[in-house]
Amino acid sequence: MLSTKVLKSLLTKKGRREYGLFLMEGEKVVLENAGEAVQIIRQDESPKLFKELSSLENSTGVIGVFKIPSGESAAISSRILVLDRIQDPGNMGTILRTAVAFGWTTVILLDCVDVYSPKVVRAVSGQLFKLDIIDMSFEEIQRLGLNLVVADIKGEEVKRIDGDVALVLGNEGAGVRQEILDMARKRISIPMEEDVESLNVAIAGGILMCYLR
């Protein structure tokens, strides 16, 4: 059994990285993945500890502790999602759930919000276990030599792309960093009415993932 100190540290990014563990809350999702759980904390068995760990007002009374995958055994598929500095937990959760729905199961993170934070984990729910998530530096992405296709409002209208594709979605305010724009083989945009400036990154990403899958 993990100590209370260790469990409470998992509420922070530093603690999650130090112990390689994260918390997932919700009876259904935890019990569905109980075989992978390091420990399960139930509200009726440890009410004080549960209250300290819970991030929900109306909890279903179960929190699971799970290992953070190392990423070393992650499979690089023909449809890769590259997320550049996505910072909003809600956007990240929506993007990852959508990625599972459309088969983009390899996700590369570049300086993004912690996907194992309670807010993101809650938004993604059990779909997190269906993804190969890899943290990378810009230099590592360079070395992979991916067919980078960047979502860019100034890009050409999206069309079917055959072969391997690495779709890049950028930061909510700043977009995709210039170094990646310079590496990209193609920049694509979604055709919209002229008086619409841009779409939320999670919505735009969903449309593009559906179109390019």
C-alpha positions as CSV (number, residue, x, y, z in Angstrom):
1,M,0.0,0.0,0.0
2,L,1.3,3.5,-0.9
3,S,1.7,5.9,1.9
4,T,-0.6,8.9,2.4
5,K,2.3,11.2,1.6
6,V,2.9,9.5,-1.8
7,L,-0.7,9.5,-2.7
8,K,-1.2,13.2,-1.9
9,S,1.9,14.0,-3.9
10,L,0.2,12.6,-7.0
11,L,-2.0,15.6,-7.0
12,T,1.1,17.5,-8.3
13,K,3.0,17.2,-11.5
14,K,6.2,16.9,-9.6
15,G,4.9,14.0,-7.5
16,R,3.4,12.2,-10.6
17,R,6.8,12.4,-12.4
18,E,8.7,11.3,-9.3
19,Y,6.7,8.2,-8.6
20,G,5.5,7.5,-12.2
21,L,1.9,7.2,-11.0
22,F,-1.3,9.1,-11.5
23,L,-4.8,9.2,-10.0
24,M,-8.1,8.4,-11.8
25,E,-11.4,9.0,-10.2
26,G,-14.8,7.4,-10.9
27,E,-16.2,4.0,-10.0
28,K,-17.0,2.8,-13.6
29,V,-13.7,3.8,-15.2
30,V,-11.5,2.6,-12.3
31,L,-13.2,-0.8,-11.9
32,E,-13.1,-1.3,-15.7
33,N,-9.3,-1.0,-15.5
34,A,-8.9,-2.5,-12.0
35,G,-6.4,-5.1,-13.3
36,E,-4.0,-2.3,-14.1
37,A,-4.4,-0.4,-10.9
38,V,-1.6,-0.2,-8.4
39,Q,-4.1,0.6,-5.6
40,I,-7.8,1.4,-5.3
41,I,-9.0,3.9,-2.6
42,R,-12.7,3.6,-1.7
43,Q,-14.6,6.4,0.0
44,D,-16.4,4.1,2.4
45,E,-13.2,2.5,3.5
46,S,-10.9,5.6,3.8
47,P,-13.2,8.7,3.9
48,K,-10.6,11.2,5.2
49,L,-7.9,10.1,2.6
50,F,-10.5,10.0,-0.1
51,K,-11.6,13.5,0.6
52,E,-8.0,14.7,0.4
53,L,-7.5,13.0,-3.0
54,S,-10.8,13.6,-4.7
55,S,-11.2,16.4,-7.3
56,L,-14.9,15.9,-7.8
57,E,-17.8,17.5,-5.8
58,N,-20.1,14.6,-6.6
59,S,-17.8,11.6,-6.6
60,T,-18.8,8.0,-7.1
61,G,-16.5,7.0,-4.3
62,V,-13.6,5.2,-6.0
63,I,-10.1,6.5,-6.9
64,G,-7.5,4.3,-8.7
65,V,-3.8,4.7,-8.8
66,F,-2.2,3.8,-12.1
67,K,1.3,3.7,-13.6
68,I,2.3,6.3,-16.1
69,P,3.4,4.5,-19.3
70,S,7.1,5.1,-20.0
71,G,6.4,5.6,-23.7
72,E,9.4,3.4,-24.6
73,S,7.1,0.7,-26.0
74,A,4.8,3.1,-27.7
75,A,3.8,2.1,-31.3
76,I,4.4,4.7,-34.0
77,S,1.3,4.4,-36.3
78,S,0.5,5.7,-39.7
79,R,-1.7,8.4,-38.2
80,I,0.1,10.4,-35.6
81,L,-1.1,13.4,-33.6
82,V,1.5,16.0,-32.6
83,L,0.4,18.5,-30.0
84,D,2.5,21.6,-29.7
85,R,2.1,23.5,-26.3
86,I,-1.6,22.7,-25.8
87,Q,-2.1,24.2,-22.3
88,D,-5.8,24.0,-21.5
89,P,-6.8,20.8,-19.7
90,G,-10.3,20.8,-21.2
91,N,-8.9,21.1,-24.8
92,M,-6.4,18.4,-24.1
93,G,-9.0,16.0,-22.8
94,T,-11.3,16.7,-25.8
95,I,-8.5,16.2,-28.3
96,L,-7.4,12.9,-26.7
97,R,-11.0,11.5,-26.6
98,T,-11.5,12.5,-30.2
99,A,-8.1,10.9,-31.2
100,V,-9.3,7.6,-29.9
101,A,-12.6,7.9,-31.7
102,F,-10.9,8.5,-35.0
103,G,-8.0,6.1,-34.6
104,W,-5.1,8.5,-34.0
105,T,-3.7,6.4,-31.2
106,T,-0.1,7.7,-31.3
107,V,0.1,11.1,-29.6
108,I,3.4,13.1,-29.4
109,L,3.4,15.9,-26.8
110,L,5.7,18.9,-27.1
111,D,5.7,21.1,-24.0
112,C,2.0,20.5,-23.3
113,V,-0.2,20.5,-20.1
114,D,0.4,17.3,-18.0
115,V,-2.0,14.7,-19.5
116,Y,-2.0,12.9,-16.2
117,S,-3.3,15.8,-14.2
118,P,-6.8,15.2,-12.6
119,K,-8.6,17.6,-14.9
120,V,-7.2,16.0,-18.1
121,V,-7.6,12.4,-16.8
122,R,-11.2,13.2,-15.9
123,A,-11.9,14.7,-19.3
124,V,-10.3,11.7,-21.2
125,S,-11.8,9.1,-18.8
126,G,-10.8,5.5,-19.6
127,Q,-9.8,6.4,-23.2
128,L,-6.4,7.3,-21.8
129,F,-5.4,3.6,-21.8
130,K,-6.1,3.3,-25.5
131,L,-3.5,5.8,-26.5
132,D,0.3,5.6,-26.9
133,I,1.4,9.0,-25.5
134,I,5.0,10.1,-25.9
135,D,6.7,13.2,-24.5
136,M,9.3,14.5,-27.0
137,S,11.6,17.4,-27.5
138,F,11.7,19.4,-30.8
139,E,15.0,17.8,-31.6
140,E,13.6,14.3,-31.2
141,I,10.7,15.1,-33.5
142,Q,13.2,16.4,-36.0
143,R,15.1,13.1,-36.0
144,L,11.9,11.1,-36.6
145,G,11.5,12.7,-40.1
146,L,7.7,12.7,-39.8
147,N,5.4,13.8,-42.6
148,L,4.3,16.8,-40.7
149,V,0.9,18.3,-41.7
150,V,0.2,21.5,-39.7
151,A,-3.2,22.9,-38.9
152,D,-2.8,26.6,-40.0
153,I,-5.6,29.0,-40.7
154,K,-3.4,30.4,-43.5
155,G,-2.9,27.0,-45.0
156,E,-4.4,25.4,-48.1
157,E,-7.9,23.9,-47.9
158,V,-7.7,20.4,-46.4
159,K,-7.7,17.6,-48.9
160,R,-7.2,13.8,-48.6
161,I,-3.6,12.9,-47.8
162,D,-2.4,9.4,-48.6
163,G,0.4,7.7,-46.7
164,D,1.7,8.4,-43.2
165,V,0.5,11.6,-41.7
166,A,1.6,13.5,-38.5
167,L,-1.1,16.1,-37.8
168,V,0.2,19.0,-35.8
169,L,-2.1,21.1,-33.6
170,G,-0.7,24.2,-31.9
171,N,-1.1,26.3,-28.8
172,E,-4.5,27.9,-28.2
173,G,-3.1,31.5,-28.5
174,A,0.2,31.3,-30.4
175,G,-0.5,28.4,-32.8
176,V,2.3,26.1,-34.0
177,R,5.9,27.2,-33.3
178,Q,7.8,28.6,-36.2
179,E,10.4,25.8,-36.1
180,I,7.7,23.2,-36.8
181,L,6.1,25.4,-39.5
182,D,9.4,25.5,-41.2
183,M,9.7,21.7,-41.1
184,A,6.1,21.0,-42.3
185,R,5.5,19.4,-45.6
186,K,2.1,20.9,-45.8
187,R,-0.1,23.4,-44.0
188,I,-3.9,22.8,-44.1
189,S,-6.9,24.8,-43.1
190,I,-10.7,24.1,-42.7
191,P,-12.9,26.0,-45.2
192,M,-15.2,28.4,-43.2
193,E,-17.4,31.3,-43.7
194,E,-15.4,34.5,-44.2
195,D,-16.6,36.2,-41.0
196,V,-15.4,33.4,-38.8
197,E,-11.8,34.0,-37.7
198,S,-10.8,30.6,-36.2
199,L,-12.1,27.5,-34.4
200,N,-11.2,26.3,-31.0
201,V,-8.1,24.0,-31.3
202,A,-10.1,20.9,-30.0
203,I,-12.9,21.5,-32.5
204,A,-10.6,22.1,-35.4
205,G,-8.5,19.1,-34.4
206,G,-11.5,16.9,-34.4
207,I,-12.6,17.9,-37.8
208,L,-9.2,17.4,-39.3
209,M,-8.7,14.0,-37.5
210,C,-12.0,12.8,-38.9
211,Y,-11.2,14.1,-42.4
212,L,-7.6,12.7,-42.6
213,R,-8.1,9.4,-40.8
